[in-house]
């Protein structure tokens, strides 16, 4: 965001961070701009005592801070809180103030997007992977530009669907987008895992060599892979697969076919249980 002209209060030396949109602000004008731009998904998180204190001390607006303090801890005070800031600063037009208050007062916020995300999640859990991907992509297209938390979450969900489909390069692209937004170390591990499974061993080693910032994360990933392999080695699935291999090696075709069918069925049942939606 380009720096706005300061007309009320002073420019803060220390910014206030608006977590919802991952933005640092330094003035009351920048706060007003952010509130108007983000009105569609504002919630009571913005009614932050630290913000109120910052307005009073860092911006030199104790009168506004005192007014805002009266709204803290009160239910249904969000629209009044936002309107008080906009009215005091006089930075946006009266029409925009009214429109912003209407949007905030409607209480809709992110609810429509959250419902769509839940619907997409249900599709994914019930094997409708490509329908879910289409819905998630549609959500990304429709989300307000400043929104970051849901955008990162949707990208991560897309990555997991592609992983289920063994489309590891597409998964890596989605996880990378989620990481670029969120900076989450756990998302980065998912990104690196998708890279690992989408490349040959030689290609993966080359990738890590070309991306030294990935080195520590790659060590953690390899540790988790070893732990997963150890769990598998002690699992019933490993016993079943070993039995299959023995039947095959001994030429016991009938036993092999029966055991293979049972193993596949058990895996399908296990997958369905894992994907069963919780109510």
N, C-alpha and C positions, 0 to 999 in steps of 0.2 A: 504494500500500500504506500503511495507517495505521501510525503509529509504534508499535513494540512496547515493552514495558517492559524496561529494561536491567537484567539480573541478573548478567551475567558480563562482566568487562573494562570498557571505557569507551566512550563515544560518540565516534566519530571526527570530527574537524573536517573532514577531507578524505574524501569517499566513495570506495569502490571500485566501479568500473563493471563489471557482469556483462554482457558483450557479447551473449551468447546470448539473453538476455531483455530487453536494453536497460533495465537497472535499476541505479540507484545505491543502495548500501547503506552504512549508517553504524555498524552494530553486529554482534556475533556472532549475536545473535538474528535479525536480519534476514537474515543469511547462511543460518542454519539454515532459516528459513521459505522462502527462495528455493530452497535445495537440495531440500527435501521437495516443494515445489510443482512443481519442474522435473525431478524424478528421471527421468521417462520419456525425456527427451532430453539428459541430461547426457553430456558426453564429456570427453576428457582436456584440453580447453581450460581447464577449471576448475582443473586442477592447474597453476596459474600462479605462478611465483616471486614476481611482484609481489603477488599475493594473500597468499601466505605471509608476505612481508615486512610487508605492511600489517597483518596480524593481530598480528604481534609488536610493531610500533611504534605504529601509529595506534590499535589497540584495547588495547594494553598487555597482550598475552597472549603473552609470549615462550616460555613452556613449550609452548603449543599450536603456535606457529610452529616450534619446534625439532622437535616430533614430525612435523609435516607435511612439513618439509624432507627427511625421510628417504625420502619417497615420490616426490619429484620425479625425473623421468627414468626411472622404473621402469614397465615394461609391466605391465598387469593390476593396477595398484595403485589404480585409480579408486575402487572400492567401499571399500577401506580408508581412503583419503583422506577420502571423504565421511563414513564412519562415525566416524572419529576426531574430526571437527568436531562432529558431532551428539552423540556421547557426552560430549565435554569440556564442551560448553555446557549439556547437560541441559535444553534448551529444549523438546524434543518428547518425547512419550511413548515408552516402550520399544517398544510395538507399531508406532508410526510409524517408529522407527529401523530395526526389523527389516524392515518392508515396504519402506522406501526402499532399504536395502542389497540386498534381493532384486531390486528393479527395476533398480538400477544394475548389479548383478552379472550380470543376464541378458544384458547387452550388446546388447539389442534397440534401445533408444533410438529414433532417428528412422528406422531402416531400413524398417519397413513403409510409412511415409509416402513415403520416397524411392523405393521400388519403385512405389508407386501413381503418383507424379509422373512417373516414367520411362514408365510405361504410358500415361499421359495424353499425354505428349510424343510417344510413338510414334503414337498415334491422330491427333494434330494433324498430324504430318509426313506421314501417309498419307491425308489428306483427310477424316478422321472428326472434323471440327471440333466438332460439337455433342456427340458422345460424349466428346470430350476436355474440353469445358467442363463437362459433368455430373460427370466424375471430379474435375476440379479443384475444383469447388464442394463436392463431397463431402469432399475433403481438408480444405478450409477449415473445414467443419462439425466435423470429427473432430479437428483439431489441438488439442493442449493449449493452454489459454488464454494462458499466458505466452509461448509460442513466437512469435518475430517474424521471424526470418530466412527460414524457409521460407514463412511466411504472405505476406511481401512478395514473394518470388520467384513464388509461385503467382499472386498478384494480377497481377503483371507479365506472366506467361505468358497469363493470361486476356485481358489487354488486347491482347496481340499477336495472339491468335486473332481477337478481334473486329475488329482492324485488317485482318487478311486477309479478313474477311467484309464489309469496308467499313461496319461498324457502329461508326462513329467515336464516337458519344456513349456507347455502352456501353463502348467501349475507354477513353475518357477517364475514366469512373467507376472502372474497374478500375485504371488507372494512378494515379489520385488516391489510391486506397486504398493502393497499393504505396508511393507517395511519403510518405503520412502516417505509414507505419510505418518506412520506411527513411531518409527524408530525402535520398535520392540525387538528385544534380543530373541524372544521365543519365535517371533515371526521370521526373523533372519535365519534361525535354525531350520525352519520349515522350507524356506527358500533354498538354503544350501543342500538340504536333503533332496529336494526335487532336482536340483542341479546334479547331485551325485548319482541319482537313479536314472537320469536322462542321458548321462554320458558314459562312455567306456572308462575303465580305470585310468588309462593313459590320458584321456581327455580331461578327466576330473583332476588328476595331479597337475596337469598343465594349467587348468583353471585356477587352482589354489596358488600356484606359482605366480600367475599373472595378477592375482588379487591378494596381496599379502595381508590386507585388512581382514581377510576371511580366515587367517591361520588359526587363531584361538578358537573361533567358532567351529572350525573343522575338527579340532581336537575333541571338543565337547560332543560333536556329532558322532565321531568314531567311537567314543566311549559309550554313547547310547546304543549305537549299532551292536557293539560287542555285548552289551547287557541284554538287548533284544534277542540276539543269537543264543545267548546262554539260557534265557527263559524258554526259547523254542526247543533247545536241545533236551530240556527236561519235561516237555509238554506231551500230552496225549497225541497231538498232531504228528509229532516226530516219530512216535512209536508206530502210528498208522502208516506213515510213509515208508518207514524202514521195513514194515511187514510187506507192503506192496512190492518193494524192491526185491525182497527175498522170493516172493512168489514169481516175479518176473524172471529173476536169475535162475530159478529152479525149473522154469518152463511150465509152472502150474497155471495154465491159462484160465481155467474156470475159477479157481480161487482168486486169481488176480482180478478178473472182471468183477466178481462179487465185491471184493474188498475195495476196488477202485470206485464202484458205484456208491458204496456206503461212505467212503471217505469224502467224495464230492458232495453227497447229500448232507453229511454232517457239517461240512464247510458252508454250504448254502444256508442251513438252519442257523449256524452261528452268526453268519453275516446278517441274516434277517433279525435275529435277536439284538445284535449290536445296533442296528438301524431303527429298531422299534421306537417310535416317538413316545416320550413320557407324558402322561396326563396327570 
